[in-house]
Amino acid sequence: MEQNHFTEEELAIAKGVDLVSVAQSLGYTPKRIGKYYTLKEMDSIRIYDRTHWFRWSRQFDKGENGGSQLDFLRVFAGMDVKTAVFWLLEFSGYQRILTAKSEPVLKYQVKEKEPERKNFQLPVASLDNSYLYSYLGKERGISKEVIDYFISQKLIYESRHYHNIVFLGNDKEGNTRFASMRGVFDKEGKPFKCDVVGNDKRFGFNLSHENSKKIVVFEAAIDLMSYVDIMKDYESNLIALGMLADAPLATFLEEHPQITTIRFCLDNDEPGKKATEELLKKYYELGFEVENFPPPAGFKDFNEWLIAKRIPNLGVATKSIAKIK
């Protein structure tokens, strides 16, 4: 689908896609409660009429609290609107056939059906990781030592067809249950980010150490890698939620009952601060020792801090950093 503009018919098709099925295909677990659906991983979500949603725990956060299928993909899959429309059209079974006048026509459309989990299939690996090394090293400031380490742990690799970086989330037995992708070619400053279809949202990108009683929690995988680079922490359990909901953390704690301490390293923006406050309270009341450990003031996340320390010419000004032990 190369055409940038959508017809009214195409937009209507995209907005008519079953949102419950969309959520399930992204790895969430819908549960029907009366006339609406919620999600096992985020019980504050409500899906109404299978076409629109609202998140009551974020009811005052404009742009993050609800909307259409497009908003769901924007908030929970990191898509921009154009990518979301393409995704929904493909999901519905719609395909464009361009006529001589370059006017798209409908080929076919799958009728609405009950939620069916899509097969979880990892992207084919590239023959090498050259684009991965270039992007993470030159643009995100992560050292070759850290990149080598995560590759050796079989937690990241480069996909063959689009050279996306694939971040893997494994269960305690080493089975990959979750995967997300991050593009290395940003278009007009907009990054490509998307979870692999069919993944299980109860898991996240993680690194486990059975002898450690501490886990360090991040929003994004690249922030997790940046923390390892800055702190040289190769001993703690580490996990990236891929969102602000804590379902992956809850699963990890169930699988690793030796953990007693949780360090939250979420973003230094308003959503991150609010989520940190809620999670500190929740896990303190569950009996864990908890601590808030955001990046230094002035930095949104750990990768921004790492870039400022290592590659100041990328546009992030170097700031005076207090040494954190």
HUVEN-V975829 format. One line per field, one symbol per residue. burial: # if it has 9 or more other C-alpha atoms within 8 Angstrom, else .. Layout:
burial: ???
This chain:
burial: .........##.###.##############.....#######.#####.#######..#.....###########.###.#..###.###.#######.......#..........#........#..#.########.###...##..##...######..#########....#########.#....################.....##########.#######......#######...########..#..#.########...##.##..##..##...###.#.##...###########.##...#.........
